[in-house]
Amino acid sequence: MPPKPAAATPKAPAAAKPVGAKQPAAPAAAAKKPAASAGGAAAASGVKKAAAGAGAKKDDKQPLRGKAMGAVPPKAEESPKESAALAKHKETFAKYDEEKEGALGLRQLARLIKDVLEEECQFCTDDQVGPYIKRAMEEGDKDKDKKLNIAEFVPWHSQFRAFIEQTLGDDKNTKAAEAQAAAAAVKGLLENMDKGVIGECTMPQLPSAIDHAISRGKTPLLIDATVGVEGEDFSPLETFYSYRSEALVEMKKMVVDVNMTKEKTLEEALEGCKKKLVDAIKHGKSLMIMMSNSAPPLTTKFTSPTTLPIDVLDATKVKAVLSKDYREWEGTFLPLIIDAEKDKCPMVHKDFKVVLVTKFCAEDYAEFLGDEIPLGLMQPIKVVNKL
């Protein structure tokens, strides 16, 4: 803000003039330097103050001219940290001042903010971006010319970066808290498994739960309690696995195709199971036996030593063949399933596993599945949307 103009210099009082007397004009030198008197001293002091005020006024205008030209007023002293921050602001300004106009318009400011949204921090939703950009311009544009020169950009960008860093810090703390809660939940789940109790987990925690069950020599039996959008046929857990490159055996559909619609024979259905089993063994996939809300006759009808052997439901027998090449398969379920040369599968992938999924609730699954599924080999895990 420009300084207030200096007060007008007071005039020295004129000497008394006798009535009717004609006084000669005072010499110029005498007018500038009168004899020492109270009035003369005041005049001299006024002249000096006026000169000082004029000089100050002239100097104070320099930063304003600099601002109009896009220059940052120099600071008397800057710490290394302040200098580095200013250099960063200038660097960002220059990056988006593509036309080298010395100012950023709404389009350039929008690109800066959108780049931060895409690359660093999603601090607002898509429908909030436009209003945010306009408000940013209004708050930063002090001279209301619809542009941000460097003097306006630096304070605005400083506040903007502080906001982004704060948001990132909050996100980091939130994620750390979520990770800590997830770790505690998994720990509780694993402890329940060790006690033979059905534990609960969410889908992000599922890999740890499955691995722990297998390490205990149990085949994971997922009790699908996830809830999706009303009207959808598939649960979030089923949808999750359908989009992954796992080997899915849709047991309920297979039973319908064989027993009800007669679209396939039992041999054709089991041959399809065999292909998925071999694919899982070769490429380290999970063989997902999806039973939905059905109780398929798995052990009495839909398993076979040459297509889908019952041994794949035993985690200890599956673990025994992992990373084994065909010369070590003797005595396992593999020789009747895989021709190492024909199927181009000389070794069992170390990540191969078998997982069963049911949509019967935790209270009822044993009653419905107990006759056809060897539940003693299973580790039930209840999967929910959130704990």
C-alpha positions as CSV (number, residue, x, y, z in Angstrom):
1,M,0.0,0.0,0.0
2,P,1.6,3.3,-1.1
3,P,2.5,5.6,1.8
4,K,0.4,8.6,2.7
5,P,1.6,11.9,1.1
6,A,3.7,14.2,3.3
7,A,1.9,17.0,4.9
8,A,2.1,20.4,3.1
9,T,5.0,22.5,4.3
10,P,3.8,25.4,6.5
11,K,4.6,29.0,5.2
12,A,6.7,31.3,7.3
13,P,4.7,34.2,8.6
14,A,5.3,37.5,6.7
15,A,6.8,40.5,8.6
16,A,4.4,43.3,9.7
17,K,4.0,46.0,7.0
18,P,3.5,49.7,8.2
19,V,0.4,51.3,6.8
20,G,1.2,53.4,3.8
21,A,4.9,52.4,3.7
22,K,6.2,51.0,0.5
23,Q,8.5,48.0,1.1
24,P,11.1,46.9,-1.5
25,A,11.0,43.3,-2.7
26,A,13.1,40.9,-0.6
27,P,16.1,39.4,-2.4
28,A,15.8,35.7,-3.4
29,A,18.7,34.6,-1.2
30,A,17.1,36.4,1.7
31,A,13.8,34.7,1.1
32,K,15.4,31.3,1.1
33,K,17.6,31.9,4.1
34,P,15.8,34.3,6.5
35,A,17.4,35.6,9.7
36,A,17.2,33.2,12.6
37,S,13.7,33.5,14.2
38,A,11.0,31.2,15.4
39,G,9.1,31.5,12.2
40,G,12.2,31.0,10.1
41,A,13.2,27.9,12.0
42,A,9.8,26.4,11.4
43,A,10.0,27.2,7.7
44,A,13.5,25.5,7.4
45,S,12.3,22.5,9.3
46,G,9.2,22.2,7.1
47,V,11.4,22.3,3.9
48,K,13.6,19.5,5.2
49,K,10.6,17.3,6.2
50,A,9.0,17.9,2.8
51,A,12.2,16.9,1.1
52,A,12.5,13.7,3.2
53,G,8.8,12.9,2.6
54,A,9.2,13.3,-1.1
55,G,12.2,11.0,-1.1
56,A,10.4,8.3,0.9
57,K,7.4,8.5,-1.4
58,K,9.6,8.1,-4.4
59,D,11.4,5.1,-2.9
60,D,8.2,3.5,-1.8
61,K,6.9,3.4,-5.3
62,Q,9.6,1.1,-6.5
63,P,8.1,-2.2,-5.2
64,L,4.7,-1.3,-6.7
65,R,6.3,-0.8,-10.1
66,G,8.1,-4.1,-9.6
67,K,4.8,-5.8,-8.7
68,A,3.2,-4.5,-11.9
69,M,6.1,-5.9,-13.9
70,G,5.9,-9.3,-12.1
71,A,8.9,-9.0,-9.9
72,V,9.1,-10.2,-6.3
73,P,10.1,-7.4,-3.8
74,P,13.5,-8.4,-2.5
75,K,13.8,-9.2,1.2
76,A,16.5,-7.6,3.3
77,E,17.5,-11.0,4.7
78,E,16.4,-14.5,3.7
79,S,17.2,-17.8,5.4
80,P,18.4,-20.6,3.2
81,K,15.0,-22.3,3.8
82,E,13.1,-19.2,2.6
83,S,15.3,-18.8,-0.4
84,A,14.8,-22.5,-1.4
85,A,11.0,-22.1,-1.0
86,L,10.9,-19.0,-3.1
87,A,13.0,-20.7,-5.8
88,K,10.5,-23.6,-5.8
89,H,7.6,-21.2,-6.2
90,K,9.4,-19.4,-9.1
91,E,10.2,-22.7,-10.7
92,T,6.5,-23.8,-10.6
93,F,5.4,-20.4,-11.9
94,A,7.8,-20.6,-14.9
95,K,6.6,-24.2,-15.7
96,Y,3.0,-23.1,-16.1
97,D,3.8,-19.7,-17.6
98,E,4.2,-21.3,-21.0
99,E,3.7,-18.1,-23.0
100,K,6.2,-16.2,-20.8
101,E,3.7,-13.5,-20.2
102,G,4.8,-13.0,-16.6
103,A,1.3,-14.1,-15.3
104,L,-0.9,-17.2,-15.1
105,G,-4.4,-17.0,-16.4
106,L,-7.3,-19.3,-15.4
107,R,-6.3,-22.0,-17.9
108,Q,-2.7,-22.2,-16.6
109,L,-3.9,-22.2,-12.9
110,A,-6.4,-25.0,-13.8
111,R,-3.6,-27.1,-15.3
112,L,-1.4,-26.7,-12.2
113,I,-4.2,-27.7,-9.8
114,K,-5.3,-30.6,-12.0
115,D,-1.7,-31.9,-12.2
116,V,-1.6,-31.9,-8.4
117,L,-4.9,-33.8,-8.2
118,E,-3.7,-36.4,-10.6
119,E,-0.1,-36.8,-9.4
120,E,-0.1,-36.1,-5.7
121,C,-3.3,-35.7,-3.8
122,Q,-7.0,-36.2,-4.6
123,F,-8.1,-33.4,-2.3
124,C,-11.5,-32.8,-4.1
125,T,-14.0,-34.7,-6.3
126,D,-14.4,-34.2,-10.0
127,D,-17.5,-32.0,-9.6
128,Q,-15.6,-29.8,-7.1
129,V,-12.6,-29.1,-9.3
130,G,-14.1,-26.3,-11.4
131,P,-15.4,-24.2,-8.4
132,Y,-12.2,-24.8,-6.6
133,I,-10.1,-23.4,-9.5
134,K,-12.3,-20.3,-9.8
135,R,-12.1,-19.6,-6.1
136,A,-8.3,-20.0,-6.1
137,M,-8.1,-17.4,-8.8
138,E,-10.4,-15.0,-7.0
139,E,-8.4,-15.3,-3.7
140,G,-5.0,-15.0,-5.3
141,D,-5.8,-12.2,-7.8
142,K,-5.3,-9.1,-5.6
143,D,-5.4,-6.5,-8.4
144,K,-8.5,-8.2,-10.0
145,D,-6.9,-8.4,-13.5
146,K,-8.0,-12.1,-13.8
147,K,-4.3,-13.2,-13.7
148,L,-1.7,-14.1,-11.1
149,N,1.6,-12.3,-11.5
150,I,4.6,-13.7,-9.6
151,A,4.0,-11.4,-6.6
152,E,0.4,-12.7,-6.3
153,F,1.4,-16.3,-7.2
154,V,4.0,-16.8,-4.5
155,P,1.8,-16.2,-1.4
156,W,-1.1,-18.2,-3.0
157,H,1.1,-21.1,-4.0
158,S,2.7,-21.1,-0.6
159,Q,-0.7,-21.5,1.1
160,F,-1.8,-24.1,-1.5
161,R,1.3,-26.3,-1.0
162,A,0.9,-26.1,2.8
163,F,-2.7,-27.3,2.3
164,I,-1.5,-30.2,0.1
165,E,1.2,-31.2,2.5
166,Q,-1.3,-31.2,5.4
167,T,-3.7,-33.3,3.4
168,L,-1.0,-35.8,2.4
169,G,0.0,-36.0,6.1
170,D,-3.6,-36.7,7.1
171,D,-3.9,-39.4,4.4
172,K,-0.7,-41.0,5.6
173,N,-1.9,-41.0,9.2
174,T,-5.2,-42.4,8.1
175,K,-3.6,-45.2,6.1
176,A,-1.2,-46.0,8.9
177,A,-4.2,-46.3,11.3
178,E,-6.1,-48.5,8.8
179,A,-3.0,-50.7,8.3
180,Q,-2.6,-51.0,12.1
181,A,-6.3,-51.9,12.5
182,A,-6.1,-54.4,9.7
183,A,-3.0,-56.1,11.2
184,A,-4.8,-56.4,14.5
185,A,-7.8,-57.9,12.8
186,V,-5.7,-60.4,10.9
187,K,-3.9,-61.3,14.2
188,G,-7.2,-61.9,15.9
189,L,-8.4,-64.0,12.9
190,L,-5.3,-66.2,13.0
191,E,-5.6,-66.6,16.7
192,N,-9.2,-67.8,16.3
193,M,-8.0,-70.2,13.6
194,D,-5.5,-71.7,16.0
195,K,-8.3,-72.2,18.5
196,G,-10.5,-73.8,15.9
197,V,-12.9,-70.9,16.0
198,I,-14.4,-69.3,12.8
199,G,-12.8,-65.9,12.3
200,E,-13.9,-62.9,10.2
201,C,-11.9,-61.0,7.7
202,T,-12.4,-58.5,4.9
203,M,-11.3,-59.1,1.3
204,P,-8.0,-57.2,1.7
205,Q,-7.1,-59.4,4.6
206,L,-8.1,-62.6,2.8
207,P,-4.7,-63.5,1.3
208,S,-3.1,-63.6,4.8
209,A,-6.0,-65.6,6.1
210,I,-5.8,-68.2,3.3
211,D,-2.0,-68.6,3.6
212,H,-2.3,-69.1,7.3
213,A,-5.0,-71.7,6.9
214,I,-2.9,-73.6,4.4
215,S,0.2,-73.4,6.7
216,R,-1.9,-75.1,9.3
217,G,-2.6,-77.9,6.9
218,K,-6.2,-76.8,6.3
219,T,-8.0,-76.1,3.0
220,P,-9.6,-72.6,3.2
221,L,-13.5,-72.7,3.1
222,L,-14.6,-69.2,2.6
223,I,-18.0,-68.4,4.1
224,D,-19.2,-65.6,1.8
225,A,-21.0,-63.0,3.9
226,T,-20.2,-60.0,1.7
227,V,-23.2,-57.9,0.7
228,G,-23.4,-56.2,-2.7
229,V,-25.9,-53.9,-4.5
230,E,-29.5,-55.1,-4.2
231,G,-30.6,-57.0,-7.3
232,E,-27.1,-58.2,-8.3
233,D,-26.7,-62.0,-8.7
234,F,-23.1,-62.1,-7.5
235,S,-21.6,-61.1,-4.2
236,P,-18.6,-58.7,-4.0
237,L,-16.4,-61.7,-3.2
238,E,-17.6,-63.7,-6.2
239,T,-17.1,-60.6,-8.4
240,F,-13.6,-60.1,-7.0
241,Y,-12.6,-63.7,-7.9
242,S,-14.3,-63.5,-11.3
243,Y,-12.0,-60.6,-12.3
244,R,-8.9,-62.3,-11.1
245,S,-6.9,-64.8,-13.2
246,E,-7.8,-67.7,-11.0
247,A,-9.2,-71.1,-12.1
248,L,-12.9,-71.0,-11.2
249,V,-15.0,-74.1,-11.0
250,E,-18.7,-73.0,-10.8
251,M,-19.9,-76.1,-9.0
252,K,-23.6,-75.0,-8.7
253,K,-23.8,-74.3,-12.5
254,M,-22.1,-77.6,-13.2
255,V,-24.7,-79.5,-11.2
256,V,-27.5,-77.7,-13.0
257,D,-26.0,-78.4,-16.4
258,V,-25.6,-82.1,-15.6
259,N,-28.6,-83.0,-13.4
260,M,-31.3,-80.5,-14.5
261,T,-30.8,-79.0,-18.0
262,K,-28.8,-82.0,-19.3
263,E,-26.6,-79.6,-21.3
264,K,-23.5,-81.6,-20.4
265,T,-22.7,-85.1,-19.4
266,L,-20.9,-85.8,-16.2
267,E,-17.8,-86.8,-18.1
268,E,-17.8,-83.5,-20.0
269,A,-18.3,-81.5,-16.9
270,L,-15.5,-83.3,-15.1
271,E,-13.2,-82.9,-18.1
272,G,-13.8,-79.1,-17.9
273,C,-12.7,-79.3,-14.2
274,K,-9.6,-81.2,-15.2
275,K,-8.5,-78.5,-17.6
276,K,-8.9,-75.8,-15.0
277,L,-7.0,-77.9,-12.4
278,V,-4.1,-78.4,-14.8
279,D,-4.1,-74.7,-15.6
280,A,-3.9,-73.9,-11.9
281,I,-1.1,-76.4,-11.3
282,K,1.0,-75.1,-14.2
283,H,0.6,-71.4,-13.6
284,G,0.3,-71.1,-9.8
285,K,-3.3,-70.2,-9.7
286,S,-5.9,-70.9,-7.1
287,L,-8.4,-73.6,-8.0
288,M,-11.6,-71.8,-6.7
289,I,-14.5,-74.3,-6.2
290,M,-17.5,-71.9,-6.1
291,M,-20.5,-73.6,-4.6
292,S,-22.7,-70.5,-4.1
293,N,-25.8,-71.4,-2.0
294,S,-25.8,-75.1,-3.2
295,A,-24.7,-78.3,-1.6
296,P,-23.2,-80.2,-4.6
297,P,-22.6,-84.0,-4.3
298,L,-18.8,-83.4,-4.5
299,T,-17.4,-86.5,-3.0
300,T,-20.1,-88.9,-4.3
301,K,-20.4,-87.7,-7.9
302,F,-18.4,-84.7,-8.9
303,T,-14.9,-85.9,-8.1
304,S,-12.8,-88.5,-10.0
305,P,-9.2,-89.7,-9.7
306,T,-8.6,-88.8,-13.3
307,T,-10.2,-85.4,-13.5
308,L,-10.9,-83.8,-10.1
309,P,-9.4,-86.0,-7.4
310,I,-10.7,-85.7,-3.9
311,D,-7.1,-85.4,-2.7
312,V,-7.1,-81.7,-3.9
313,L,-9.3,-80.9,-1.0
314,D,-6.5,-82.0,1.4
315,A,-4.1,-79.1,1.9
316,T,-1.4,-81.4,3.2
317,K,-1.5,-83.5,0.0
318,V,-1.5,-80.3,-2.2
319,K,1.5,-78.9,-0.2
320,A,3.4,-82.1,-0.6
321,V,3.6,-81.7,-4.4
322,L,4.4,-78.0,-4.7
323,S,7.6,-77.3,-6.6
324,K,7.9,-81.0,-7.4
325,D,8.9,-82.1,-10.9
326,Y,7.3,-85.0,-12.7
327,R,10.0,-87.5,-11.5
328,E,8.8,-86.9,-7.9
329,W,5.1,-87.4,-8.6
330,E,4.9,-91.1,-7.9
331,G,2.4,-91.9,-5.2
332,T,0.6,-88.5,-5.5
333,F,-2.6,-87.6,-7.3
334,L,-0.7,-86.0,-10.2
335,P,0.2,-88.9,-12.5
336,L,-3.5,-89.6,-13.2
337,I,-4.2,-86.0,-13.9
338,I,-1.2,-84.6,-15.8
339,D,0.9,-86.0,-18.7
340,A,4.1,-83.9,-18.0
341,E,5.1,-84.0,-21.7
342,K,1.8,-83.7,-23.4
343,D,0.5,-81.0,-21.0
344,K,3.8,-79.2,-21.0
345,C,3.8,-79.3,-17.2
346,P,7.0,-80.8,-15.9
347,M,6.7,-79.2,-12.4
348,V,4.0,-78.0,-10.0
349,H,4.0,-74.3,-9.5
350,K,4.8,-73.3,-5.9
351,D,1.8,-71.0,-5.7
352,F,-0.9,-73.6,-6.6
353,K,-3.6,-73.8,-4.0
354,V,-7.3,-74.9,-3.6
355,V,-10.0,-72.8,-2.0
356,L,-13.7,-73.5,-1.6
357,V,-16.4,-70.9,-1.3
358,T,-19.9,-71.2,0.0
359,K,-22.7,-68.7,0.5
360,F,-24.3,-70.6,3.4
361,C,-24.1,-68.7,6.6
362,A,-21.7,-69.5,9.4
363,E,-24.5,-71.1,11.4
364,D,-25.8,-73.4,8.6
365,Y,-22.9,-74.3,6.4
366,A,-21.9,-77.4,8.4
367,E,-25.4,-78.8,8.3
368,F,-25.8,-78.4,4.5
369,L,-22.2,-79.3,3.4
370,G,-21.2,-81.9,6.0
371,D,-22.4,-84.9,4.0
372,E,-20.4,-84.1,0.8
373,I,-17.5,-81.9,2.0
374,P,-14.7,-83.3,4.3
375,L,-15.1,-80.5,6.8
376,G,-12.4,-81.9,9.0
377,L,-9.9,-80.9,6.3
378,M,-11.3,-77.4,6.0
379,Q,-10.6,-74.1,7.8
380,P,-13.8,-72.0,7.7
381,I,-13.2,-68.2,7.2
382,K,-16.1,-65.8,7.2
383,V,-15.5,-63.0,4.7
384,V,-17.4,-59.7,5.3
385,N,-17.4,-56.2,3.7
386,K,-16.0,-54.6,6.8
387,L,-15.3,-55.5,10.4
